[in-house]
Amino acid sequence: MSEHWINFLDISVRNIGLGPAHNIQLSVRGETDVPGTTELIDRLLKLSPFQKGLAYLGPNEEYLSFWTSLVDGHASKVDSRLLVDASYRSVTGVSYQHTCVIDLSDLKGSSRLGEPPLMKIAKHVEAMAKDVHNVTTGFKKAKVDVYSKADREEERAKLDERLKAVRKAQE
């Protein structure tokens, strides 16, 4: 699942080993026979790593891409189970193969309360950018009261006179 929104799925290919991985080849196949599985596979096959592979991933290096939205397309996506076969070569020339299972049925019933933190930050940054734009372009003029030294002295003298009048009236 995407950390930004629960219905978006990202695909991540990460080197979790201690050394670099060379000539990474990926293939995908469905284990379930539902229309959503075909949609998911077709979307993955459009991504470069599934077409041409990845030449190199260093330790902890990651390829990350948006994969799909669970609200678009066939509802049976959440019933899909995919197998991703990965093969690669180590720096010493040893070849490895792994099969990873992606079982979207694990997501059934998942929900998230509230708004993800990055979305909140993005909205606040957008609001600040709008405020800055309004001030710099004059779209919304800032209300500014400007007083000179003479204005302040005159205001102070009037205030002093009013205070004297109030005190005199209280006596």
Phi, psi and omega per residue, in radians:
M1 nan 2.589 3.080
S2 -1.300 2.478 3.097
E3 -1.257 -0.217 -3.082
H4 -1.532 -0.701 -3.110
W5 -2.656 2.422 -2.957
I6 -1.181 -0.502 -3.091
N7 -1.504 -0.082 3.087
F8 -1.656 2.382 3.088
L9 -2.002 2.329 3.035
D10 -1.845 2.653 3.004
I11 -1.884 2.322 -3.085
S12 -2.226 2.269 3.012
V13 -2.074 1.985 -3.043
R14 -2.207 2.433 3.029
N15 -1.512 1.863 -3.125
I16 -1.685 0.068 3.130
G17 -1.453 3.102 -3.120
L18 -1.543 -0.275 -3.122
G19 -2.120 3.006 -3.136
P20 -1.259 2.671 3.066
A21 -1.987 2.273 -3.129
H22 -1.987 2.690 3.034
N23 0.860 1.040 -3.109
I24 -1.436 2.130 3.121
Q25 -2.031 2.346 -3.113
L26 -2.173 2.422 3.005
S27 -2.408 2.691 -3.080
V28 -2.306 2.526 3.078
R29 -2.528 2.661 -3.138
G30 -1.594 2.470 3.044
E31 -1.765 -0.280 3.101
T32 -1.950 2.666 -3.110
D33 -1.943 1.206 3.086
V34 -2.208 2.667 -3.102
P35 -0.979 -0.594 -3.138
G36 -1.102 -0.559 3.131
T37 -1.099 -0.765 3.127
T38 -1.071 -0.735 3.104
E39 -1.052 -0.790 -3.115
L40 -1.121 -0.744 3.129
I41 -1.139 -0.778 -3.140
D42 -1.030 -0.704 3.138
R43 -1.157 -0.720 3.119
L44 -1.131 -0.684 -3.093
L45 -1.193 -0.226 3.063
K46 -1.434 -0.275 -3.118
L47 -1.426 2.440 -3.083
S48 -0.925 -0.767 -3.134
P49 -1.063 -0.485 3.114
F50 -1.507 -0.294 3.089
Q51 -1.586 -0.925 -3.028
K52 -1.934 -0.262 -3.049
G53 1.514 -3.092 3.095
L54 -2.096 2.325 -3.103
A55 -1.241 -0.620 -2.993
Y56 -2.805 2.421 2.918
L57 -2.383 2.117 3.088
G58 -1.321 2.996 3.111
P59 -0.980 2.290 -3.110
N60 1.135 0.113 3.076
E61 -1.362 2.611 -3.011
E62 -2.438 2.465 2.924
Y63 -1.787 2.213 -3.101
L64 -2.333 2.337 3.127
S65 -2.591 2.616 2.986
F66 -1.090 2.402 -3.111
W67 -1.892 -1.080 -3.067
T68 -2.810 2.938 3.004
S69 -1.959 2.308 -3.120
L70 -1.271 -0.263 3.130
V71 -1.572 -0.215 3.094
D72 -1.719 2.584 3.077
G73 1.409 -2.747 -3.038
H74 -1.301 2.403 -3.099
A75 -1.170 -0.290 -3.097
S76 -1.354 0.076 3.081
K77 -0.969 -0.668 -3.103
V78 -1.286 -0.104 3.058
D79 -1.714 0.069 -3.030
S80 -1.462 2.548 3.043
R81 -2.326 2.072 -3.092
L82 -1.994 2.654 3.035
L83 -2.073 2.186 3.113
V84 -1.929 2.078 3.098
D85 -1.657 2.213 -3.141
A86 -2.121 2.307 3.032
S87 -2.257 2.551 -3.109
Y88 -2.782 2.979 -3.123
R89 -2.160 2.428 3.109
S90 -1.438 3.039 3.140
V91 -1.126 -0.434 3.118
T92 -1.506 -0.033 3.101
G93 1.622 0.024 3.117
V94 -1.346 2.314 3.136
S95 -1.618 2.493 3.130
Y96 -2.276 2.663 3.057
Q97 -2.415 2.402 3.101
H98 -2.426 2.626 3.016
T99 -2.075 2.195 3.123
C100 -1.894 2.410 3.119
V101 -1.745 2.263 3.023
I102 -2.007 1.841 -3.091
D103 -1.930 1.755 -3.079
L104 -1.286 -0.259 3.101
S105 -1.138 -0.315 3.053
D106 -1.115 -0.343 -3.106
L107 -1.523 -0.151 -3.115
K108 -1.020 2.325 3.118
G109 1.436 -0.043 3.141
S110 -1.214 2.535 3.056
S111 -2.647 2.914 3.133
R112 -2.426 2.322 3.082
L113 -1.647 2.492 3.082
G114 1.393 -3.091 -3.105
E115 -1.795 2.387 3.119
P116 -1.026 2.511 -3.083
P117 -0.982 -0.680 -3.131
L118 -1.156 -0.567 3.094
M119 -1.186 -0.699 3.106
K120 -1.088 -0.782 3.135
I121 -1.075 -0.771 -3.135
A122 -1.055 -0.731 3.137
K123 -1.141 -0.705 3.128
H124 -1.185 -0.692 3.088
V125 -1.110 -0.709 3.114
E126 -1.089 -0.738 3.117
A127 -1.125 -0.715 3.112
M128 -1.136 -0.714 3.126
A129 -1.089 -0.680 3.117
K130 -1.135 -0.742 3.118
D131 -1.085 -0.791 3.128
V132 -1.087 -0.742 3.126
H133 -1.066 -0.791 -3.123
N134 -1.078 -0.698 -3.136
V135 -1.232 -0.768 -3.061
T136 -1.280 -0.502 -3.123
T137 -1.646 -0.162 -3.115
G138 1.390 0.158 3.140
F139 -1.006 -0.786 3.004
K140 -2.146 2.024 -3.074
K141 -1.387 2.415 3.084
A142 -1.347 2.379 3.112
K143 -1.427 2.085 -3.090
V144 -2.240 2.182 3.044
D145 -1.730 2.128 -3.086
V146 -1.966 2.178 3.108
Y147 -2.106 2.386 3.045
S148 -1.584 3.038 3.125
K149 -1.081 -0.696 3.136
A150 -1.126 -0.718 3.101
D151 -1.061 -0.776 -3.133
R152 -1.126 -0.712 3.121
E153 -1.132 -0.721 3.117
E154 -1.118 -0.756 3.110
E155 -1.084 -0.704 -3.134
R156 -1.167 -0.723 3.132
A157 -1.109 -0.737 3.122
K158 -1.120 -0.701 3.120
L159 -1.119 -0.761 3.110
D160 -1.064 -0.726 3.124
E161 -1.095 -0.746 3.126
R162 -1.126 -0.711 3.120
L163 -1.111 -0.727 3.112
K164 -1.091 -0.728 -3.140
A165 -1.141 -0.685 3.135
V166 -1.182 -0.760 3.138
R167 -1.119 -0.703 -3.131
K168 -1.152 -0.666 3.140
A169 -1.206 -0.499 -3.119
Q170 -1.384 -0.317 -3.122
E171 -1.373 nan nan
